[in-house]
Amino acid sequence: MVHVLEHAQSLAGAFELIDEDVRRCSQAFISELRLGLREKTPSMCQIPTFVTQIAGGHEKGISLGVDLGGTNLRVCSVELHGDTTSTVLQSQLPVPPDIMVCDQAARLFSFIANRIEDFLGTYHQSRLDAVANDPGTPPLSLGFTFSFPAYQTALDSGILLRWTKGFDIAGAVNQDVCKLLQMEIDILKLPVKVAALVNDAVGTVMSRAYSLPPSHVRPMVGAIFGTGTNGVYLQALSEVTKPIEGQPEHPDRSMFMSTEWGSFDNKLAVLPVTPYDLELNAFSVNPGDQMFEKRVSGMFLGELLRLAVLDLCSDDQVRLFRNFDTQDLAVAKRWSVDSSIVSVAEADNSTGLSVLSQKISDTLGIPEDYATAEDAQAVKLIAHAIGTRAARLAGMAVGSVILQGRLRENQGANSDTGPGKGGTKVDVAVDGSVVEHYPGFEVHMRNALKALDGIGDEGESKIIIGHTKDGSSVGAAIIALLATRDI
Ligand code: ADP
């Protein structure tokens, strides 16, 4: 008879990512980043964002943000008061499954336009009345946070390359998503102009930048660890040798590049691989794609845990959950387990692990009588291994873009608060449920940063990681405002 915990421990060991692995991954990561600056690549494609300015906190005006992230659609208005403060009004609702997967792009974009109309009716009726009375009233600028790979040719235009995160809508791929949204907005005759297409990572950077005091170093990296994962960083355009359509006006300056790091190492040359990673990938909607994301983001961590726990369940010798027949339970159903269980497991440090046991019952479907404290401990060990690996990979990615952008040396590029402020500090804006809720995510990220050559203990201590909750739509609104107004 094999002891449950021993078995869980050895299973968890498969997820270990030692410092040497982190360094190896980072070297390959930086090579892919550089390749993406030289040519159009299918993996980390380094999409130009056309965002070249960083908010200083003094901007004024009102604009709209719409965020299609994955799970939810958010609509907001942002009024910047010019002193790092703002008034944000926001509404949020889930995207219905029959819209996430459907056969007409117009259904998704008309759904979004209708939610904008609802939002304006609720919060900005006076603006609608003003437009009705004076058609010359300028439209509100809208920043569209669209967190799917879209190749931008200008700030307000982007061609959808492919769907990710469970979306699949025929007819939208290879289309300009700004045009598709504007068309539906115009059908509703709303006084709204789609002025910027923004990915959530760059939106998060801008939201944080506006809210920081002018004396604080400006954020130059944005990273999302939510349903999906992606990172942007400020890159000197002089190193971008591939052609950028709609070439920016100032090639001597810097631009935020969207790394699309979810697809790092799709060939699996350096990323860690467990049997659970392989099975998850084989049964995903995009086998062979988004390999980094499949080890890091919220869409996948629960599924990895489910597969590992199911493996333990299938071993009669282990007697996990007293060999309860799991066949009809959630634990036996693909994609049925939300990643929040990974955070709950990590957070529960009580002696009997009662909160986790309840979660095992609610999420995996194992009746409470069948989940002993030892079983819960086994689940906790596995969750810890999956969460730690995700966070260390996240730290590896953030460290790699800092190194590639030489951000520890090039402080303040394009910032209107001036170069050099803040010494050699680097500010990283992060958002997403995984980084927000998984206990110790930042600590594990930091340990991976310390392991990187070129960062080490000293460099890590100069990296500020700031959580910017729901910042992407606010940031998108700020980018739209910067694009259309003289501020
Ligand atoms: P989005 O990325 O869709 O804008 P979120 O940042 O909230 O939204 O991320 C949602 C993802 O995070 C889902 O995949 C969900 O499984 C995962 N998630 C939600 N809560 C937690 C949690 N407590 N711990 C870890 N992952 C979580």
Boltz pocket constraint, residues with backbone or C-beta under 6 A from the ligand:
constraints:
  - pocket:
      binder: B
      contacts: [[A, 69], [A, 70], [A, 71], [A, 72], [A, 225], [A, 226], [A, 227], [A, 228], [A, 297], [A, 298], [A, 299], [A, 300], [A, 302], [A, 338], [A, 339], [A, 340], [A, 341], [A, 342], [A, 343], [A, 344], [A, 431], [A, 432], [A, 433], [A, 434], [A, 437], [A, 438]]
      max_distance: 6.0
